[in-house]
Amino acid sequence: MANDATEDPHAEQPPQQTLSEIGLVGALARLLDERTAEVIQPRVDAPKARLIEECTADGRSNLIVRVGDDVIGRYTVNLAQPKIVVDPDNEAALNQYADEHSGTEVVIRRNPTWERALLKYAEYDEDTGLIIDTRTGEAVPGLKYEKGGDPTGTLTFTWERKGVGRQRLMRHYLSGALNHLLTETPELMAGPRHTAEDTDR
């Protein structure tokens, strides 16, 4: 029938994950991301130096990666293109040439060190609504007061006691105890997973 493929709105929906479960999956994702950086990234970077050295020595600029007859991809050694650049050892001569040919400009901007000091010593006067430089007592135009206390839109995550949290989470993950939280991302599940073929046997 034409409507067979239509989702039944009365069908039982999977239970929504609790906030704690969502947080647990987030912590697991952090752990896997850290492990990727720690374990996998060095293997990603490993071919770089040797590829550049040997390909350049052989006069080649790429290496095709294969499994049997199947091409998997290619590494390309990026070569610098010829270009003209400023000689840092002779900039004075270029500056003089620029002066003679309208090639200079004057840029006026606030000194960043001065601005940091101003913000450090500036205070908000609740009675007047002005921002005061406490060093001089003057009202400073161009600054505004933002009250704190509102969520910033970012989160901070901290592992339990110097890696203990990482170890615990990895142990639970590798045991498959968290797989029920990862049904929508089965590629993140740990351990052997049943496939449709296994079920049919």
RADA-V657063 format. One record per helix or strand of 2 or more residues. SS is the DSSP state (hx for helix, st for strand). FROM is the first residue (numbers start at 1). TO is the last residue. If there is no record, write none. Layout:
ss:SS from:FROM to:TO
ss:SS from:FROM to:TO
This chain:
ss:hx from:19 to:58
ss:st from:62 to:67
ss:st from:70 to:76
ss:hx from:88 to:100
ss:hx from:112 to:121
ss:st from:122 to:125
ss:st from:130 to:133
ss:st from:138 to:139
ss:hx from:164 to:174
ss:hx from:179 to:181
ss:hx from:183 to:188
ss:hx from:196 to:200
